[in-house]
Amino acid sequence: MQEEHDAVARALARTDLEAAKLPEDEHVLLEFVGLLTKHAYRNTAEDVQRLRDVGWTDEQISECVYITALFAFFNRVADAFGLEDPGYQQLAQSGGAVVKPAERGRPDGHSDV
């Protein structure tokens, strides 16, 4: 089961929705998130209706929009100030696999265990 989760995490880290093999409702939601992230101005009523058609409620769709917007905001603020995630290189080196904090070790290369 963990291998399946890791495979999904790696696929999503590569933004490969097809390889992630998600349920249809989640796949449609992440396509919508991609649209909002890259081309929010192209969002149409049909895009929102497609979310409803696979079972998302208006409240869930609104929350999705808010979360997507907040992440865009946080990323732009971090970029503007040159902030970096200290765990990013480890994530990139792991191919997007989920690495538990205890497995990461400390930034100085020593283990916390």
C-alpha positions as CSV (number, residue, x, y, z in Angstrom):
1,M,0.0,0.0,0.0
2,Q,2.8,2.4,0.9
3,E,4.4,1.8,-2.5
4,E,1.1,2.9,-4.2
5,H,1.1,6.1,-2.2
6,D,4.8,6.7,-3.0
7,A,4.1,6.1,-6.7
8,V,1.2,8.6,-6.6
9,A,3.4,11.2,-4.8
10,R,6.2,10.8,-7.3
11,A,3.7,11.2,-10.2
12,L,2.2,14.3,-8.7
13,A,5.6,15.8,-8.0
14,R,6.2,15.4,-11.7
15,T,2.7,16.9,-12.4
16,D,1.9,13.7,-14.2
17,L,-1.8,13.2,-13.4
18,E,-2.2,10.3,-15.8
19,A,0.5,8.3,-14.0
20,A,-0.9,9.2,-10.6
21,K,-4.0,7.0,-11.3
22,L,-6.3,9.0,-9.1
23,P,-10.0,8.6,-8.8
24,E,-11.9,10.6,-11.5
25,D,-13.2,13.2,-9.0
26,E,-9.7,13.9,-7.7
27,H,-8.2,13.9,-11.2
28,V,-10.8,16.5,-12.4
29,L,-10.1,18.6,-9.2
30,L,-6.4,18.6,-9.8
31,E,-6.9,19.5,-13.5
32,F,-8.9,22.5,-12.3
33,V,-6.1,23.4,-9.8
34,G,-3.7,23.3,-12.7
35,L,-5.9,25.6,-14.7
36,L,-6.3,28.1,-11.9
37,T,-2.5,28.0,-11.2
38,K,-1.4,28.5,-14.8
39,H,-4.3,30.3,-16.5
40,A,-6.9,31.4,-14.0
41,Y,-8.4,33.9,-16.5
42,R,-9.4,31.0,-18.7
43,N,-11.6,29.5,-16.0
44,T,-15.2,29.0,-17.3
45,A,-18.6,28.1,-15.9
46,E,-18.2,24.8,-17.8
47,D,-15.0,24.0,-15.8
48,V,-16.8,24.5,-12.5
49,Q,-19.8,22.5,-13.7
50,R,-17.4,19.6,-14.6
51,L,-16.4,19.6,-10.9
52,R,-20.0,19.5,-9.8
53,D,-20.7,16.7,-12.3
54,V,-18.1,14.4,-10.7
55,G,-19.5,15.1,-7.2
56,W,-17.8,18.2,-5.8
57,T,-20.1,20.7,-3.9
58,D,-19.9,24.4,-4.4
59,E,-18.4,24.7,-0.9
60,Q,-15.7,22.3,-1.8
61,I,-15.0,24.0,-5.1
62,S,-14.8,27.4,-3.3
63,E,-12.3,25.9,-0.7
64,C,-10.2,24.5,-3.6
65,V,-10.1,28.0,-5.2
66,Y,-9.1,29.6,-1.9
67,I,-6.4,27.1,-1.2
68,T,-5.0,27.3,-4.7
69,A,-4.9,31.1,-4.4
70,L,-3.2,31.0,-1.0
71,F,-0.5,28.7,-2.3
72,A,0.1,31.0,-5.3
73,F,0.3,33.9,-2.8
74,F,2.8,32.1,-0.6
75,N,4.9,31.0,-3.5
76,R,5.1,34.5,-4.9
77,V,6.0,36.0,-1.4
78,A,8.7,33.3,-1.0
79,D,10.1,34.0,-4.5
80,A,10.1,37.8,-3.9
81,F,12.1,37.4,-0.7
82,G,14.3,34.6,-2.0
83,L,13.1,32.1,0.6
84,E,13.9,28.5,0.0
85,D,12.5,25.3,1.5
86,P,15.4,23.5,3.2
87,G,13.8,20.1,2.4
88,Y,13.3,20.8,-1.3
89,Q,16.6,19.3,-2.5
90,Q,15.9,16.1,-0.6
91,L,12.4,15.9,-2.1
92,A,13.8,16.5,-5.6
93,Q,16.5,13.9,-5.1
94,S,14.0,11.3,-3.8
95,G,12.0,11.7,-7.1
96,G,9.1,13.2,-5.2
97,A,8.8,10.3,-2.8
98,V,7.3,11.1,0.6
99,V,10.2,11.2,3.1
100,K,9.3,11.0,6.8
101,P,11.0,13.7,8.9
102,A,12.9,11.0,10.9
103,E,14.3,9.6,7.6
104,R,15.5,13.0,6.4
105,G,18.0,13.7,9.1
106,R,19.1,17.1,10.1
107,P,20.3,19.8,7.7
108,D,23.8,19.2,8.9
109,G,23.6,15.6,7.7
110,H,23.4,14.0,11.1
111,S,20.5,11.8,12.1
112,D,18.1,12.8,14.8
113,V,17.6,9.1,15.7
